[in-house]
Amino acid sequence: ENSSEEADSELGYDFGSSVLDDNYGFFSGATRRINTQYNNWMWYLRSRRTGGHQEFKSGRLLDRDNAFHQSTGLMHVSHSAKGETRSQVLDLYTDDWFHVLLSLETYKILILLGILVTLVYLLFAGLFIWVDRSSESCNLASEGRNLTFQGAFAFSLITSSTVGYGFPGSGDPFFYDCPGLLAVVYFQVVVSLMVNAFVVGLILQRVGRADTRCHQVVFSDKACIRCIGGHFYFTLQVYDLDRRHPVVEAHVRCYAVFHETDGKNTALFQTRYMRLQNPNDELGGV
């Protein structure tokens, strides 16, 4: 028993007190992510309350709330448009709707896809009810009964998933006496193939997106200004955490973002390209 307690204490866990050390960073990492999500949500709420315009305050343009003071990719920039400008912006978004969907959060994409698939099932369930009631020879329901919504929805699910049919009211599996029903089944199969291709493509693009790879590229928390040969240099380090599959021939570009003023007028968020000496940008900045 004593050896077990000694082993627990070596791991940093004190079960005899209310203090639980976090040597492996699990709790601190979870706390940091919760705090980041809270800050992002508060930023969104403030932006909505002010109509997209916020009073300028000094702070970071790009957050650094991730582990090792890295960025999560959140830009503290709000966009707003009204009237004709808003409609024109929406037109541009509509022209590029696929990448607009990809930019949504994963849970929102899954919710939208679930709604889309459910609407397709409901649409064809209504068509099956209409076809069955317009022709007495279809017999999708039991003899002497009308096709209910539950039965039509189940038939729609079976058609879309190609599980296999069961006909309570008819032994005709090929719809010889009901060509209208065959046409609706054909269109649902075609639509289901398109929806499945869209869902799979969208999820694969979202899950396999390359921008999440940047979370393994870590920058220095602090930068240094050094004077070498009478010239001042802004220095920092970059490290790839993936030691098995490191980034090869990555091109590094540095930009300075600042507010430029002539004493009377101020231009916000001006960018200037910064030359690289090591690695040398004349050799590709590798």
SVG drawing of the C-alpha trace seen along z (x, -y; Angstrom):
<svg xmlns="http://www.w3.org/2000/svg" viewBox="-61 -67 91 78">
<polyline fill="none" stroke="black" stroke-width="0.4" points="0.0,0.0 2.9,-2.4 4.6,-1.6 1.4,-2.4 1.1,-5.8 4.7,-6.5 4.1,-5.7 1.1,-7.9 3.0,-10.8 5.8,-10.3 3.2,-10.7 2.1,-14.0 -1.3,-13.0 -2.1,-13.6 -5.2,-11.6 -5.0,-12.7 -5.8,-16.3 -8.0,-18.4 -5.0,-19.4 -4.5,-17.4 -1.3,-18.3 -1.4,-18.4 2.0,-17.3 0.8,-16.1 -1.2,-19.3 -4.6,-17.7 -6.6,-19.9 -4.7,-23.1 -5.2,-22.3 -9.0,-21.7 -9.2,-24.9 -7.4,-26.9 -9.7,-25.6 -12.8,-26.4 -11.5,-29.9 -10.7,-30.4 -14.2,-29.3 -15.7,-31.7 -13.6,-34.6 -14.5,-33.9 -18.2,-33.7 -18.0,-37.0 -16.3,-38.6 -19.1,-37.4 -21.8,-38.7 -20.2,-42.1 -19.9,-42.3 -23.6,-41.5 -24.7,-44.0 -22.8,-46.8 -23.9,-45.8 -20.5,-44.7 -18.8,-47.9 -16.7,-48.0 -15.0,-50.8 -11.3,-50.6 -9.3,-49.3 -5.6,-48.3 -5.1,-44.6 -4.2,-41.7 -5.4,-41.4 -4.8,-37.7 -5.4,-35.8 -2.7,-33.8 -4.9,-31.8 -3.7,-28.3 -1.0,-26.1 2.5,-27.7 0.8,-31.1 0.1,-30.0 -2.8,-31.3 -6.1,-29.4 -6.6,-31.3 -9.2,-33.8 -8.9,-37.2 -10.5,-39.9 -12.0,-41.6 -15.7,-42.2 -17.4,-42.7 -20.6,-44.6 -22.6,-45.8 -26.0,-47.3 -28.4,-47.8 -27.2,-47.2 -23.6,-46.4 -25.0,-43.7 -26.9,-42.1 -23.9,-42.2 -21.7,-40.5 -24.4,-37.8 -24.4,-37.3 -20.6,-36.7 -21.0,-34.3 -23.7,-32.5 -21.4,-32.1 -18.9,-30.4 -21.3,-28.5 -19.2,-25.3 -16.2,-27.1 -18.6,-29.1 -19.9,-25.8 -16.4,-24.6 -15.6,-27.6 -18.4,-26.8 -17.6,-24.9 -17.8,-21.1 -20.9,-20.8 -22.8,-23.3 -21.9,-21.4 -23.2,-18.2 -26.4,-19.8 -27.0,-21.3 -26.3,-17.9 -28.7,-16.2 -31.4,-18.7 -30.8,-18.3 -31.0,-14.5 -34.2,-14.7 -35.9,-17.1 -35.2,-14.8 -36.8,-11.9 -39.8,-14.0 -40.2,-15.3 -40.3,-11.9 -42.5,-10.5 -45.1,-13.2 -44.7,-12.2 -45.3,-8.5 -48.5,-9.4 -49.7,-11.4 -48.9,-8.7 -50.5,-5.9 -53.7,-7.8 -54.0,-8.9 -53.8,-5.3 -55.6,-2.3 -53.1,0.2 -50.0,-1.0 -51.1,0.7 -48.2,-0.4 -50.4,-0.1 -52.4,2.9 -55.5,3.7 -58.3,1.3 -56.1,-1.2 -54.5,-4.5 -50.8,-4.9 -49.9,-6.7 -47.1,-9.2 -45.2,-6.7 -45.4,-4.1 -44.5,-6.6 -41.5,-7.8 -40.3,-4.2 -40.7,-3.5 -38.6,-6.6 -35.9,-5.5 -35.8,-2.1 -35.6,-3.5 -32.8,-5.9 -30.7,-3.4 -31.4,-0.5 -32.0,1.9 -34.7,3.9 -38.4,3.6 -41.3,5.3 -44.8,4.9 -47.6,5.3 -50.3,4.7 -48.9,6.0 -46.7,8.8 -45.5,6.8 -41.9,5.7 -41.4,4.1 -44.4,1.8 -45.9,3.0 -49.3,1.7 -48.0,-1.6 -45.6,-3.4 -46.0,-6.7 -44.5,-5.1 -41.6,-3.7 -40.8,-7.2 -40.8,-8.7 -38.5,-5.8 -36.2,-6.5 -35.9,-10.2 -35.3,-9.5 -32.5,-7.1 -30.9,-9.8 -31.3,-12.5 -30.0,-10.2 -26.8,-9.5 -26.2,-13.2 -26.8,-13.9 -24.5,-11.1 -21.8,-12.3 -22.2,-15.9 -22.2,-14.8 -19.1,-12.6 -17.2,-15.2 -18.0,-18.0 -17.1,-15.9 -13.8,-14.7 -12.9,-18.2 -13.7,-19.5 -11.9,-16.7 -8.9,-16.6 -8.4,-20.4 -4.7,-21.4 -5.1,-24.5 -5.3,-22.4 -1.7,-21.3 -0.6,-24.7 -1.3,-23.8 1.9,-21.7 4.1,-24.6 5.1,-26.5 6.5,-30.0 8.5,-31.6 6.5,-33.1 8.9,-36.0 10.9,-37.7 14.3,-39.4 15.7,-42.5 19.4,-42.1 22.1,-44.5 24.5,-42.7 27.1,-44.7 25.3,-47.9 22.0,-46.6 19.0,-45.7 17.3,-42.4 13.9,-41.1 14.5,-37.4 12.2,-34.5 12.2,-30.7 9.8,-28.3 9.6,-24.6 7.6,-21.8 6.2,-19.4 5.7,-16.6 9.1,-14.9 8.0,-12.0 6.4,-13.9 8.0,-17.4 7.1,-20.2 9.6,-20.1 10.6,-23.3 8.1,-25.5 8.2,-29.1 8.3,-31.6 6.9,-35.1 6.8,-37.8 4.6,-40.9 4.4,-43.8 0.9,-45.0 0.7,-48.5 -1.3,-51.7 0.3,-54.4 -0.2,-58.1 1.1,-61.4 0.1,-63.3 -3.4,-64.2 -4.9,-61.1 -4.4,-57.5 -4.6,-54.5 -5.4,-51.3 -3.9,-47.9 -1.3,-48.7 0.9,-45.8 4.6,-45.9 6.6,-42.9 9.6,-42.1 12.8,-40.8 14.2,-37.5 17.9,-37.0 18.0,-33.6 16.7,-31.7 17.4,-34.0 14.2,-35.0 16.3,-35.5 16.9,-31.7 13.2,-31.0 12.9,-31.7 13.1,-27.9"/>
</svg>
